[in-house]
């Protein structure tokens, strides 16, 4: 039996008939075709399915769609600017070559956006902890950290010479 | 798609209890980070879920007029860590739950679920044990209060009945005012890791009336190796020691606590005392994560470190964020350790043993097994 859920996804109000057994991951991918949301491990370890719910990053594979009633959901598709420009976090990932196969990237971008929204700046060590909910098997994380430092890190001190 | 029959979003705790009581196939779901993972693996498949995810009264941390801290069980770990009341009064609890999983999991998983799941490895468990937290369970026939120290009945089992809902976690003012503490988690990684061992030591430091006379006495150097022991001028007014994964359920070491109470905080003997005597009160096991022998070594070493840090913090000199302990630091634990000793003396392996006055005693009978001064001992 389907249930009706109302949520705002990427700024658009949605009224959806969903199966109460569905995870938010399944709803976003299969009903709204938001395929930036990747299914990885399915148990909240890899972070590929990370989306924002009311401004907080969660693993959408462990989040029942029924809980999204009345909430605001943001995925990478919702980051696009008015004239199609990239979000600064996305641009930093491109500039720093922080993308290889791309499977973990949408999740990491969402965590990056959450960090930008916090209005704080972070050290590289803090960033390591804050992206520890994401697995990337390609990059070795260094370029990802470089990209994040570009948007939420402390300004680099000029090298003397 | 999760393998459940029915799903119900409860409007209030009472509503949840009513639905649980009416449906024998139903179980509670809060944050979902344990329940959904189990369901996915087929455990409990086909059940009905009663969700307490969206009940505002179960969220947040509050302080009543008498000073009791009331933690809403559906508060997620991130919110616990960032809560101003927790940061001010129970910072070690905030640190403990900041070691759970990763950032996203900490924004989903709840402290109540961490307790009700019944896992001995829960990151809040050791700290909750030392806090003498009281858990308020609401059932069809009203609510009851259970001390967290009597909450667990076995691995994954608690006294909570299926139709009961945890509605509050209470910490009394006498259990946190004047106390300082430290939780240390040992895991192979610094993130996304289930504790191999967790240890929380809390102390209540009191000014030592005889402190001035004792000034100048420093036998501390040989014991610590660093030549500095914290807590000069204080006595241990009270001590609480809690462990996770040191037994089938989270454990308190009440005898060791009694032994340490009243001792000088900068007495080098307290570190050996705690390391030796906690072993009588725990029963770690072999698992794929770690051997029993290794856990014994961790139990001893983590008690020392947590005690030192708790005292340091009590004197206002603690290190923030000391709650992680990873294999990188293993070298610092000394080469001999319990493993070597037990390999040489296999007959003593299964027996809880401890050292006292230079002798090795059987932890159960108190009989002298061996005189360590002659053989070198386990340290």
Contacts between the chains, C-beta under 8 A, distances in Angstrom:
chain1	res1	chain2	res2	distance
A	3	B	7	7.9
A	19	B	1	6.5
A	20	B	4	7.8
A	20	B	6	7.6
A	20	B	7	4.0
A	21	B	1	4.9
A	21	B	2	4.9
A	21	B	3	7.4
A	21	B	4	5.5
A	21	B	7	7.0
A	22	B	1	6.0
A	22	B	2	7.9
A	23	B	1	7.7
A	23	B	2	7.0
A	23	B	36	7.8
A	26	B	1	6.5
A	42	B	40	6.2
A	43	B	37	4.8
A	43	B	40	6.4
A	44	B	33	5.8
A	44	B	37	6.9
A	44	B	101	7.0
A	44	B	104	6.9
A	44	B	105	5.4
A	44	B	108	7.4
A	45	B	101	7.9
A	45	B	102	7.8
A	45	B	192	5.8
A	47	B	102	6.9
A	47	B	104	6.2
A	50	B	104	5.7
A	56	B	78	7.7
A	56	B	107	4.9
A	57	B	103	6.8
A	57	B	104	5.2
A	57	B	107	6.5
A	58	B	104	5.4
A	58	B	107	5.6
A	58	B	108	5.2
A	59	B	104	4.7
A	59	B	105	6.8
A	59	B	108	6.8
A	62	B	32	5.4
A	62	B	33	5.5
A	62	B	36	5.0
A	62	B	37	7.0
A	62	B	108	6.3
A	63	B	32	6.9
A	63	B	108	6.9
A	64	B	2	7.6
A	64	B	7	7.2
A	64	B	29	8.0
A	64	B	32	6.5
A	64	B	36	7.5
A	64	B	51	7.4
A	64	B	53	7.8
A	66	B	7	5.9
A	66	B	9	6.0
A	66	B	51	7.1
A	67	B	9	7.7
A	67	B	51	7.2
A	67	B	53	5.1
A	67	B	54	6.6
A	69	B	9	7.7
A	69	B	54	7.6
A	111	B	103	7.1
A	111	B	104	7.8
A	129	B	103	7.8
A	129	B	190	7.5
A	129	B	191	6.9
A	130	B	103	5.7
A	131	B	103	7.9
A	132	B	102	4.8
A	132	B	103	6.8
A	132	B	190	7.2
A	132	B	191	3.4
A	132	B	192	6.4
A	133	B	101	7.1
A	133	B	102	2.8
A	133	B	103	4.6
A	133	B	104	4.4
A	133	B	105	6.5
A	133	B	191	7.5
A	133	B	192	7.2
A	134	B	102	7.6
